[in-house]
Amino acid sequence: MTYLDDDLLPISALQHYLFCPRQCALIHLEQVWAENHLTMEGLLLHERADSPTHETRPRDAGGSVRVERALPIRSLELGLIGKADIVEFHHAGRSQQSGVSPAAPRIIPVEYKRGKPKANDCDRVQLCAQAMCLEEMCATEVTEGALFYGTTRRRTDVVFDDDLRRRTTQTIDALRAMIQKRVTPAAIRTKACDKCSLINLCLPDVTSGQRSVSRFMSRQLASHLQDETMDA
């Protein structure tokens, strides 16, 4: 199936969906957003990568690498659109090439993330989706990429194997189904909610069930009693 431009979904929504489907719906269906110190750290980390620039660096044996920043990408087959923080095009030197015609460059997408490597696949799926878009655009296979985390200040290599590609296409299908239904999922209170910038808009303590409502009311009462004690 080939999607039209109006039907393309943001690649970043895949990461939002795997982190929390409700957060994803609030951002991409209800169009709400809020910043906190964590999102601001992410913006600062992306500051250079989000500026559309390019440069070419020489490599050993006559090779070179062209670095593209803030590169627009899309896939009409997957129905995705977005922007890659960095895409490296590694060109082999003459001694490394077989045959007369130049070999296709090795393409490596690099995504910047605050914090440190996560236990789940949300960042890896987002990066894999970028690779699959680049494969369609450049008509060549993209086998690996990297995630650069702000806390560790190091790259984490990611191999785009069959399992990760399958996980990525499944996430795309689930995201598209949610967007087409236009239904925001109910909140599920987890520890991750405390770090979410949308917590005051999502209100997971109020909307995630009776037990959470009771807990929310208890917290509100305790806070009220503490304020009265301080004023006394």
C-alpha positions as CSV (number, residue, x, y, z in Angstrom):
1,M,0.0,0.0,0.0
2,T,1.2,3.5,-0.8
3,Y,0.1,6.3,1.5
4,L,-0.7,9.9,0.5
5,D,1.2,12.8,2.0
6,D,-1.8,13.7,4.2
7,D,-1.8,10.2,5.7
8,L,1.8,10.2,6.9
9,L,2.4,9.7,10.6
10,P,5.2,11.3,12.5
11,I,8.1,8.9,13.2
12,S,8.5,10.4,16.7
13,A,4.9,9.2,17.5
14,L,6.3,5.6,17.5
15,Q,8.5,6.4,20.5
16,H,5.6,8.2,22.2
17,Y,3.3,5.2,21.6
18,L,5.7,2.6,23.1
19,F,6.4,4.9,26.1
20,C,2.7,5.4,26.7
21,P,-0.2,5.1,24.2
22,R,-2.2,7.7,26.2
23,Q,0.7,10.2,26.0
24,C,0.9,9.6,22.3
25,A,-2.8,10.2,21.8
26,L,-2.7,13.4,23.9
27,I,0.1,14.8,21.8
28,H,-1.0,13.6,18.3
29,L,-4.8,13.4,18.6
30,E,-5.6,16.1,21.2
31,Q,-2.7,18.3,20.3
32,V,-1.6,19.1,23.8
33,W,2.0,19.6,25.1
34,A,3.8,20.8,28.1
35,E,7.5,21.1,29.0
36,N,9.4,20.0,32.1
37,H,13.1,19.9,32.9
38,L,13.5,16.6,31.2
39,T,12.0,17.8,27.9
40,M,14.1,20.9,28.1
41,E,17.2,18.8,28.5
42,G,16.2,16.9,25.4
43,L,15.8,20.2,23.5
44,L,19.2,21.4,24.5
45,L,20.8,18.0,23.5
46,H,19.1,18.3,20.1
47,E,20.0,21.9,19.5
48,R,22.9,21.3,17.2
49,A,21.4,18.2,15.6
50,D,18.2,20.1,14.7
51,S,20.1,22.7,12.6
52,P,20.1,21.6,9.0
53,T,23.7,21.4,8.0
54,H,26.1,19.0,6.4
55,E,29.8,18.4,6.3
56,T,32.3,15.9,4.8
57,R,35.1,14.4,6.8
58,P,38.1,12.4,5.3
59,R,38.6,8.8,6.5
60,D,41.4,6.3,6.2
61,A,42.3,4.7,2.8
62,G,40.9,7.6,0.9
63,G,37.3,7.2,2.2
64,S,35.0,9.9,3.5
65,V,31.9,10.3,5.6
66,R,29.2,12.9,4.8
67,V,27.2,14.0,7.8
68,E,23.7,15.3,7.3
69,R,21.9,17.0,10.2
70,A,18.2,17.4,10.6
71,L,17.6,15.4,7.4
72,P,13.9,15.2,6.3
73,I,12.9,11.6,5.7
74,R,9.7,9.8,4.8
75,S,8.3,6.5,3.5
76,L,5.2,6.3,1.4
77,E,5.1,2.5,1.9
78,L,5.1,2.7,5.7
79,G,3.2,6.0,5.9
80,L,5.8,7.8,7.9
81,I,7.4,11.2,7.9
82,G,10.0,12.9,10.1
83,K,13.4,14.2,10.5
84,A,16.6,12.3,11.3
85,D,18.9,14.0,13.8
86,I,22.0,12.8,12.0
87,V,22.6,10.5,9.0
88,E,26.1,9.5,8.1
89,F,27.0,8.4,4.6
90,H,30.2,6.4,4.7
91,H,32.0,6.3,1.3
92,A,34.7,3.7,0.9
93,G,38.1,4.6,-0.6
94,R,39.3,3.3,-3.9
95,S,41.3,0.5,-2.3
96,Q,38.2,-0.7,-0.4
97,Q,35.9,-0.8,-3.5
98,S,35.4,-3.9,-5.7
99,G,34.9,-3.3,-9.4
100,V,35.2,0.0,-11.3
101,S,32.0,1.8,-10.3
102,P,31.9,3.4,-6.9
103,A,30.2,1.4,-4.2
104,A,27.0,2.7,-2.6
105,P,27.7,4.5,0.7
106,R,27.0,2.8,4.0
107,I,24.2,4.7,5.7
108,I,24.1,5.0,9.5
109,P,21.3,7.0,11.2
110,V,22.1,8.5,14.6
111,E,19.4,9.6,17.0
112,Y,20.1,11.9,20.0
113,K,18.4,11.1,23.3
114,R,18.6,12.5,26.8
115,G,19.2,10.2,29.7
116,K,20.7,6.7,29.3
117,P,19.8,3.5,27.3
118,K,16.3,2.3,28.1
119,A,15.2,-1.3,28.9
120,N,12.3,-1.1,26.4
121,D,12.4,-0.8,22.6
122,C,10.9,2.7,22.2
123,D,14.1,4.4,21.1
124,R,15.3,1.5,19.0
125,V,12.0,1.3,17.2
126,Q,12.1,5.0,16.3
127,L,15.6,4.6,15.0
128,C,14.7,1.5,13.0
129,A,11.8,3.4,11.4
130,Q,14.2,6.1,10.3
131,A,16.4,3.4,8.7
132,M,13.4,1.9,6.9
133,C,12.5,5.3,5.5
134,L,16.1,5.8,4.3
135,E,16.1,2.4,2.6
136,E,13.1,3.5,0.6
137,M,14.5,6.9,-0.2
138,C,18.0,5.7,-1.1
139,A,17.2,2.3,-2.5
140,T,19.8,0.6,-0.4
141,E,19.9,-1.6,2.7
142,V,20.5,0.1,6.1
143,T,21.8,-2.5,8.5
144,E,22.8,-0.5,11.6
145,G,22.4,2.8,13.4
146,A,23.3,4.4,16.7
147,L,21.6,6.1,19.7
148,F,23.6,8.8,21.4
149,Y,22.5,9.3,25.0
150,G,23.2,12.6,26.9
151,T,24.0,11.0,30.2
152,T,26.5,8.5,29.0
153,R,27.8,10.7,26.2
154,R,28.4,7.6,24.2
155,R,26.8,5.9,21.2
156,T,24.9,2.7,21.6
157,D,25.0,0.6,18.4
158,V,21.7,-0.8,17.1
159,V,21.4,-3.6,14.5
160,F,18.3,-3.6,12.4
161,D,17.6,-7.3,12.5
162,D,14.4,-9.1,11.6
163,D,13.0,-9.0,15.2
164,L,13.4,-5.2,15.5
165,R,12.0,-4.6,12.0
166,R,9.0,-6.8,12.9
167,R,8.5,-4.9,16.2
168,T,8.7,-1.6,14.3
169,T,6.0,-2.5,11.7
170,Q,3.8,-3.8,14.5
171,T,4.1,-0.5,16.3
172,I,3.3,1.4,13.1
173,D,0.2,-0.6,12.6
174,A,-0.9,-0.1,16.3
175,L,-0.2,3.6,16.1
176,R,-2.2,4.0,12.9
177,A,-5.1,2.0,14.3
178,M,-5.3,4.3,17.3
179,I,-5.0,7.5,15.2
180,Q,-7.8,6.2,12.9
181,K,-10.1,5.4,15.8
182,R,-9.4,8.8,17.3
183,V,-9.8,7.5,20.8
184,T,-7.5,8.5,23.6
185,P,-6.7,5.4,25.8
186,A,-7.4,5.5,29.5
187,A,-4.5,6.3,31.8
188,I,-2.5,3.5,33.5
189,R,-0.6,4.8,36.5
190,T,3.1,3.8,36.5
191,K,6.3,5.1,37.9
192,A,7.0,6.7,34.5
193,C,4.1,9.1,34.9
194,D,6.1,11.1,37.5
195,K,8.6,12.0,34.8
196,C,6.1,12.8,32.0
197,S,5.7,16.4,31.2
198,L,1.9,15.8,30.5
199,I,1.1,14.5,34.0
200,N,-1.0,17.6,34.9
201,L,-2.9,17.3,31.7
202,C,-3.2,13.5,31.7
203,L,-4.2,13.3,35.4
204,P,-3.4,9.6,35.8
205,D,-4.3,9.6,39.5
206,V,-7.8,10.7,38.6
207,T,-8.5,8.9,35.3
208,S,-6.9,5.5,35.8
209,G,-9.6,3.9,38.0
210,Q,-11.2,4.0,41.4
211,R,-8.1,2.9,43.3
212,S,-6.1,5.7,41.7
213,V,-8.9,8.2,42.5
214,S,-8.8,7.2,46.2
215,R,-5.0,7.5,46.2
216,F,-5.3,11.0,44.6
217,M,-7.9,12.1,47.1
218,S,-5.7,10.9,50.0
219,R,-2.7,12.8,48.6
220,Q,-4.8,16.0,48.2
221,L,-6.1,15.7,51.8
222,A,-2.6,15.1,53.2
223,S,-1.3,18.1,51.3
224,H,-4.2,20.2,52.6
225,L,-3.6,19.2,56.2
226,Q,0.1,19.9,55.8
227,D,-0.7,23.4,54.5
228,E,-3.0,24.1,57.5
229,T,-0.3,22.9,59.9
230,M,2.3,25.2,58.4
231,D,-0.1,28.2,58.6
232,A,-1.0,27.5,62.2
